[in-house]
Every structure is written in structure tokens, then in C-alpha cells.
Amino acid sequence: MRKNFSLMILMGMLVFSLTACNTAAAPTAALTSALPSTAEATVAATVTAEASAAPTESATAAPTATATVEPVELTAINTFSCRSGPSMDYYGKSYVYAGEVLTALGLDSSREWFYVQDPRLPEENCWVWDNLVLISGVSSSLPTIPLEQ
């Protein structure tokens, strides 16, 4: 009796295993038959592309890319002198007051001194050390200003 029971369990497991394997094959076959062949898909894509290639009556100008350079603004941390050259060795031309905002025109070759419009004499320019201002913008986009001899 015990031998028959073990045999029945073994047969049940075998039937269960075969049934489980069989159901996995059915969706694959259904999926394969539902997909169009590669040739049918290519023909459909070609027909669609040719149909949509008809010319239009209105011509639209293509947009052009323009580089927009954001200004680099410098906000004075404290009051200091705007100098005649890019070093503390140059004389102070005018004062920049704490909180005053200047627009950078360029940098010296060391990239530490900003060339700005003189805040007190707008027709002239002067130099501001980068440690004395808060920088707003991308200073790497600024040109290098040669030192006047």
C-alpha cells in the first residue's frame, strides 16, 4: 500500500510538471503568430513614409541658434578702490561701495582681476580684485583684457 501511495505521488508530480511546461509554450506560439513578418512591417513603413513625404505649400524658415552670453555681475562685499591696473600696486581711481553691482567687461591674464566700467567715471574703466566681490554669472566666458602699457 505504501508503495502504491508513493507511486501515485510521483505520478501526480510528473503530470503537474508536464502541464506547467506545456502552458508556457502556448503564449509563445500565440505571440509569434500575432506578430507581422519583417517583410510586412517594412512594406507598411515604406508606404507610410512615402505617403507623408508630400510637399507643403507654406515654407517656414528654419530657426537659427544664437549664442546668448549672460552678463557677469559683481557685487561689492565691502567698500574698496577700483584700481588703474590689475594689482594692488596700481593707484585707486575711484571707490566701489559695499552692495554696489558692476558688470564685468573682461579679466586680466591671471583671471583674478575683473575689468569693469568705472562706477564714478562712466567714460573710463578700472580693475576690481575677484576676492572683493561676489560673482554672479560664468566668468570663464569673459575675454582676457591686455594690460595697457
Secondary structure, 3 states (H helix, E strand, C coil): CHHHHHHHHHHHHHHHHHHHHHHHHHHHHHHHHHCCCHHHHHHHHHHHHHHCCCCCCCCCCCCCCCCCCCCCEEEECCCEEEECCCCCCCCEEEEECCCCEEEEEEECCCCCEEEEECCCCCCCEEEEEHHHEEEECCHHHCCECCCCC
